[in-house]
Amino acid sequence: MNNLNNRLFSYIESSPTAFHAASSAQELLLSAGFSQLKEGDSWKLEQGKGYFVTRGLSSLIAFRLPEEADAGFQLVSAHTDSPCFKIKQKGIASCGGKYSMLDTEMYGGAIAMSWLDRPLSIAGRLMIRTSNGVEPQLVDARKDMLVIPSLCIHQNRGVNGGMALKGQTDMLPLYSLGGKEDGLLGEMADLAGVKEEDVLGADLYVYNRMPGTTWGVEEELISCPRLDDLACTFSAVTALIEAKAVKNVAVCCLFDNEEVGSCTRQGADSTFLSDVLSRIDTVRGLTAEQHQRRLAGSFMVSADNAHAAHPNHPETSDPVNRVWMNEGIVVKFSGNQKYTSDAVSAAVFRSICAANGVPVQAFYNHSDQPGGSTLGNLSGRHVSIATVDIGMAQLAMHSSWETAGAKDLEWMVKGMTAFYQTGLQCQGDCDWKIN
């Protein structure tokens, strides 16, 4: 268990941005013998082999073909992005000629106060002018560069009574003394080993540098940045690699931009997934009708973390359907269909988990507090297949420092692996054969 959590910490440490999360997943897949495909190339696929394709450097779809004929696709989806702060193009603002701050804007729904008074760094991608045109390059400072200082209590006596933090006023990271108004792009270019004048574009983000840790009286808890949703991303990739003798096409979907609505060319609400699934079947010589029949018999697990009951505020959870850390995978339900789970998809997933000794619990939002949505119902606009929404129970979702149960990562990987290794076949509307 500790080894698996430490592997998660290493993955998260190497994944400060969605670009790096996809790249780190790619490295895991390459090490496991998967081959890279490109959307602009012709594909050749072999039974029993594993492949992956990326879009926008920040989304990735990997798949493994079974050795024999299959009935459809079995998919797990997660997302690579997390709430943070994005640096604007002219990235430095000056205060009194003495301080230099980064000019940033919030990406996603971050808990702003959790970013105050802690070591921060910068990572992202640069677009570089080369002799062949324009090429991307990932960059990660990997050092403490910034702090967003809070206003001291002596100058803000009401701070403990609640304070609305404004992005342009309260959340600009302190970058240096001296009041300089440039230099950031040059520093990032130096880190990337390129000339500043060759950097034609940049997507740079502020991220929390603190390493993950296991803690608690019995070391029963873990905390680190970006647990939502890199814990599920790591689990999905690990499960795809570890799954043996898959009976249907096993697919791992890692989408960017979930935190801002997924309406990008690499988001879940794009054609990325439908494009890849269609190409898999086309390359294998199947007709359009056969492809549609296979989609009707396919199944997706949409993985994004869930809210554990809060120790200080249990009243924020549903009073009957509370979920707890270290008590298994959470299946998420919503009457307004913000989550895709229903009696059918939940029953199929629960059956697989029960057969493999994986505990499962049910989550509902408090009826007076509408929750967010996730990947399943967004990707379903383009690929309409049976889907169940799951996650790990965690505290402080969208904080820069999140907490989950130390045992639950093992349950998640085991459950996803069992899902990939189980043969599902839809024998009629809502009638599933499980073997």
C-alpha positions in Angstrom: 0.0 0.0 0.0 2.7 2.5 1.0 4.7 1.6 -2.2 1.6 2.3 -4.4 1.0 5.7 -2.6 4.6 6.6 -3.0 4.3 5.8 -6.7 1.3 8.2 -6.8 3.3 10.9 -5.1 6.1 10.5 -7.7 3.5 10.7 -10.5 2.0 13.8 -9.0 5.4 15.4 -8.4 6.2 14.9 -12.1 2.8 16.3 -13.1 2.6 20.0 -12.1 0.4 20.8 -15.1 -2.0 18.8 -17.4 0.8 18.8 -20.0 3.1 17.1 -17.6 0.4 14.7 -16.3 -0.2 13.4 -19.9 3.6 13.2 -20.5 4.2 11.3 -17.3 1.4 8.9 -18.2 3.0 8.5 -21.6 6.3 7.5 -20.0 4.6 4.9 -18.0 2.9 3.5 -21.0 6.1 3.5 -23.1 7.9 1.6 -20.3 5.1 -1.0 -20.4 5.5 -1.6 -24.1 2.7 0.6 -25.5 3.3 2.3 -28.9 2.6 5.9 -29.7 0.2 6.8 -32.5 -0.4 10.2 -34.1 -3.8 11.5 -35.2 -2.3 12.7 -38.5 -0.7 9.4 -39.4 -2.1 6.1 -40.8 -2.7 3.5 -38.0 -1.7 -0.1 -38.1 -3.0 -2.1 -35.1 -2.2 -5.6 -33.9 -4.3 -7.8 -31.6 -2.9 -8.1 -28.1 -0.9 -4.8 -28.4 -1.2 -1.5 -26.6 -1.3 1.9 -28.1 -1.8 5.6 -27.1 -2.5 8.9 -28.9 -2.3 12.5 -27.5 -4.1 15.7 -28.3 -2.9 19.2 -27.3 -0.1 17.6 -25.3 -2.5 17.5 -22.3 -5.0 14.8 -23.2 -4.2 11.1 -23.9 -6.2 8.1 -24.9 -4.5 4.7 -24.5 -5.9 1.3 -25.4 -5.1 -2.4 -25.4 -6.6 -4.7 -28.0 -7.6 -8.2 -26.8 -6.0 -11.3 -28.4 -9.3 -12.5 -29.8 -12.5 -11.1 -31.2 -14.3 -8.7 -28.8 -17.8 -7.3 -28.2 -17.0 -3.6 -27.7 -15.0 -1.1 -25.6 -14.5 -0.9 -21.8 -13.3 2.5 -20.9 -12.0 4.4 -17.8 -11.8 8.2 -18.0 -10.2 10.7 -15.7 -8.9 14.3 -16.1 -5.4 15.7 -16.1 -6.0 19.3 -15.0 -6.5 20.8 -11.5 -7.5 24.2 -10.3 -4.5 26.6 -10.1 -3.4 30.0 -11.4 -2.4 30.7 -15.0 0.2 33.4 -15.8 -0.9 36.1 -18.2 1.2 37.0 -21.3 2.8 40.0 -19.8 3.4 38.1 -16.7 5.0 40.6 -14.2 3.5 43.5 -12.4 5.5 46.0 -10.3 4.7 47.5 -6.9 6.4 50.8 -6.0 9.4 49.8 -8.0 10.4 47.4 -5.1 8.3 44.3 -5.6 7.6 42.2 -8.7 4.5 40.0 -8.7 3.2 37.6 -11.3 0.0 38.8 -13.1 -2.2 35.7 -12.9 -5.8 34.6 -13.3 -7.6 31.7 -11.6 -7.9 28.5 -13.6 -10.9 26.5 -12.4 -12.6 26.8 -9.0 -9.6 26.9 -6.7 -9.9 27.4 -2.9 -8.0 30.7 -3.0 -7.0 30.8 0.7 -5.2 27.4 0.4 -2.7 29.0 -1.9 -1.5 31.6 0.6 1.9 31.5 2.4 3.2 28.3 0.8 6.1 27.6 -1.6 5.0 27.8 -5.2 6.7 27.2 -8.6 6.0 27.5 -12.3 5.5 25.0 -15.1 3.9 24.6 -18.4 4.7 24.5 -22.1 6.6 26.8 -24.4 6.2 27.0 -28.2 9.6 27.2 -29.7 10.7 28.6 -33.1 12.9 25.9 -34.8 14.3 25.3 -38.3 11.3 23.0 -38.9 8.7 25.5 -37.7 7.1 25.7 -34.3 7.6 22.9 -31.7 6.3 22.5 -28.1 8.6 22.0 -25.1 7.5 21.3 -21.6 9.2 23.3 -18.8 9.2 22.9 -15.0 11.2 25.2 -12.7 11.2 22.5 -10.0 12.2 25.0 -7.3 10.6 27.4 -4.9 10.0 30.6 -6.8 6.9 32.3 -5.4 4.8 33.0 -2.4 1.3 34.6 -2.3 1.6 36.4 1.0 -1.5 36.9 3.2 -2.3 40.2 4.8 -1.3 40.1 8.4 -4.0 40.1 11.1 -2.8 43.4 12.4 -3.8 45.0 9.1 -6.9 42.9 8.6 -8.5 42.4 12.0 -11.5 40.7 10.5 -9.6 38.0 8.6 -10.8 35.2 10.9 -14.4 36.3 10.3 -14.1 35.6 6.6 -12.5 37.5 3.8 -13.4 37.5 0.1 -10.1 37.1 -1.8 -9.9 39.0 -5.1 -7.8 37.5 -7.9 -6.3 40.7 -9.1 -5.7 42.2 -5.7 -5.0 39.4 -3.1 -3.7 36.5 -5.2 -0.7 37.8 -7.1 2.4 35.8 -6.3 5.5 37.7 -5.1 8.2 36.9 -7.6 11.2 39.1 -6.7 12.4 42.2 -5.0 13.6 45.1 -7.2 10.4 45.9 -9.1 11.6 44.5 -12.5 8.8 44.2 -15.1 10.3 41.5 -17.3 12.6 38.5 -17.1 10.1 35.7 -16.4 10.0 34.4 -19.9 13.7 34.6 -20.2 14.1 32.5 -17.0 11.7 29.9 -18.3 13.5 29.8 -21.6 16.9 29.3 -19.8 15.3 26.4 -17.9 14.2 24.9 -21.2 17.6 25.4 -22.8 16.3 27.7 -25.5 16.7 31.3 -26.5 14.1 33.7 -25.2 13.6 35.2 -28.7 12.7 31.8 -30.0 9.8 31.4 -27.5 6.7 32.4 -29.6 4.0 31.4 -27.1 3.6 30.0 -23.6 1.0 28.4 -21.3 2.5 28.8 -17.8 0.9 27.9 -14.5 1.6 28.4 -10.8 1.7 25.1 -8.9 2.1 23.9 -5.3 5.6 22.5 -4.7 4.9 20.6 -1.5 5.6 16.8 -1.8 3.0 14.3 -0.9 3.0 12.6 2.6 1.5 9.7 4.4 0.3 10.6 7.9 -2.1 9.8 10.8 -1.7 7.7 13.9 -1.7 4.5 11.8 -0.5 6.2 8.6 -4.0 5.8 7.3 -4.2 9.2 5.4 -2.4 10.8 2.5 -2.1 14.4 1.5 -0.6 16.1 -1.6 -1.5 18.6 -4.3 -3.7 17.7 -7.2 -5.2 14.5 -5.8 -8.3 15.6 -7.7 -8.0 14.1 -10.2 -4.4 12.8 -10.6 -5.2 10.0 -8.2 -7.8 8.6 -10.7 -5.5 9.4 -13.7 -2.7 7.4 -12.1 -5.0 4.6 -11.2 -6.5 4.3 -14.7 -3.0 4.2 -16.3 -1.7 1.7 -13.7 -4.8 -0.5 -14.2 -4.5 -0.5 -18.0 -0.9 -1.6 -17.7 -1.5 -4.2 -15.1 -4.7 -5.7 -16.7 -4.0 -9.1 -18.2 -6.0 -11.0 -20.9 -8.5 -8.2 -21.6 -11.7 -9.6 -23.3 -12.8 -6.3 -24.9 -10.8 -3.3 -26.1 -9.6 -1.7 -22.9 -9.4 2.1 -23.1 -7.9 4.7 -20.8 -9.1 8.3 -21.4 -7.2 11.2 -19.8 -8.9 14.5 -20.6 -7.7 18.1 -20.0 -9.9 21.1 -19.1 -12.5 19.3 -17.0 -12.1 22.1 -14.4 -13.2 24.7 -16.9 -16.0 22.9 -18.6 -14.3 20.5 -21.0 -15.3 22.6 -24.1 -11.9 22.4 -25.8 -10.5 20.3 -28.6 -8.8 18.1 -26.1 -11.6 18.1 -23.5 -14.2 15.4 -22.7 -16.8 17.5 -24.5 -14.9 17.2 -27.8 -14.7 14.6 -30.6 -11.4 13.2 -29.3 -12.9 10.0 -27.8 -15.3 9.4 -30.7 -12.6 10.0 -33.2 -10.3 7.4 -31.6 -12.9 4.8 -31.0 -14.1 5.1 -34.6 -10.6 4.8 -36.0 -9.9 1.7 -33.9 -12.8 -0.1 -35.5 -12.2 1.3 -39.0 -8.6 0.2 -39.0 -9.7 -3.3 -37.9 -12.0 -3.5 -40.9 -15.4 -3.0 -39.2 -18.3 -1.2 -40.9 -20.0 1.9 -39.5 -23.0 -0.3 -38.5 -20.7 -2.7 -36.7 -19.1 0.2 -34.9 -22.4 1.5 -33.7 -23.4 -2.0 -32.5 -20.2 -2.2 -30.5 -20.8 1.2 -28.9 -24.2 0.0 -27.8 -22.4 -2.8 -26.0 -19.7 -0.7 -24.5 -19.2 0.5 -20.9 -17.4 3.5 -19.3 -16.2 4.1 -15.8 -15.9 7.9 -15.3 -13.4 8.5 -12.4 -13.3 11.8 -10.5 -12.9 12.1 -6.8 -15.8 12.5 -4.3 -16.4 14.4 -1.1 -15.8 12.5 2.1 -17.8 13.4 5.1 -16.0 16.4 6.7 -15.0 15.9 10.3 -15.8 19.5 11.3 -18.9 19.9 9.1 -20.8 16.6 8.7 -23.9 18.7 8.1 -22.6 19.4 4.6 -23.0 15.8 3.6 -26.2 13.9 2.9 -27.3 12.7 6.4 -27.9 9.1 5.3 -25.6 8.5 2.3 -22.2 9.7 3.7 -19.0 8.4 2.3 -15.8 7.8 4.3 -12.1 7.6 3.5 -10.6 4.1 3.5 -14.0 2.4 3.0 -13.7 1.8 -0.7 -14.6 3.2 -4.1 -17.4 5.7 -4.2 -20.2 5.4 -6.8 -21.7 8.8 -7.3 -25.4 9.4 -8.0 -27.4 12.6 -8.8 -31.1 12.9 -9.4 -30.5 15.8 -11.8 -28.1 13.6 -13.8 -24.9 15.6 -13.0 -23.5 12.1 -12.6 -24.2 9.3 -15.0 -24.6 6.4 -12.5 -28.0 4.7 -12.5 -29.3 1.4 -11.2 -28.0 -0.4 -14.3 -24.4 1.0 -14.5 -24.0 0.9 -10.8 -25.1 -2.7 -10.6 -22.7 -3.8 -13.3 -19.8 -2.0 -11.6 -20.7 -3.3 -8.1 -20.9 -6.8 -9.4 -17.4 -6.6 -10.7 -16.1 -5.1 -7.5 -17.9 -7.7 -5.3 -16.4 -10.5 -7.3 -12.9 -9.1 -6.7 -13.2 -8.1 -3.1 -13.3 -4.4 -3.6 -15.6 -2.4 -1.2 -18.0 0.1 -2.7 -20.0 3.0 -1.2 -22.6 5.4 -2.5 -22.4 9.2 -2.7 -25.3 11.7 -3.0 -25.0 15.4 -2.6 -26.8 17.1 0.2 -30.2 17.9 -1.3 -29.8 21.6 -0.4 -26.3 21.9 -2.0 -26.0 21.3 -5.7 -22.7 19.6 -6.6 -20.6 19.8 -9.7 -20.5 17.6 -12.7 -17.7 15.5 -14.2 -16.5 13.7 -17.3 -19.2 11.0 -18.0 -22.1 13.1 -19.0 -19.9 15.4 -21.1 -18.2 12.6 -23.1 -21.6 11.0 -23.4 -22.7 13.9 -25.7 -20.4 12.4 -28.3 -20.2 8.7 -27.4 -23.5 7.6 -25.8 -22.6 4.5 -23.9 -23.5 3.1 -20.4 -21.5 4.9 -17.8 -20.9 4.9 -14.0 -19.3 7.8 -12.1 -16.9 6.8 -9.4 -14.1 8.3 -7.3 -12.0 8.2 -4.2 -13.4 9.9 -1.0 -11.3 12.9 -0.2 -11.3 16.1 1.9 -10.7 19.7 0.7 -11.4 19.2 -3.0 -10.0 22.0 -5.1 -7.6 23.0 -2.3 -3.9 23.3 -3.2 -3.4 20.5 -0.6 -5.9 17.7 -0.5 -6.4 14.6 1.7 -7.6 11.1 1.0 -7.4 7.6 2.6 -4.2 5.7 2.3 -6.1 2.4 1.5 -8.4 3.8 -1.2 -5.8 4.1 -3.9 -5.3 0.4 -3.7 -9.0 -0.2 -3.9 -9.2 2.1 -6.9 -6.4 0.4 -8.9 -7.8 -3.1 -8.0 -11.3 -2.1 -9.0 -10.2 -0.6 -12.3 -7.9 -3.5 -13.1 -10.8 -6.0 -12.4 -13.1 -3.9 -14.7 -10.6 -4.1 -17.6 -10.2 -7.9 -17.1 -13.9 -8.6 -16.9 -15.7 -9.3 -20.2 -18.9 -7.3 -20.5 -21.5 -7.9 -23.1 -24.8 -6.2 -23.5 -27.4 -8.8 -24.5 -30.3 -6.3 -24.8 -31.3 -3.0 -23.3 -30.1 -3.0 -19.7 -29.2 -6.7 -19.8 -25.5 -7.3 -19.2 -23.5 -10.5 -19.3 -20.5 -10.4 -17.0 -17.7 -12.9 -17.3 
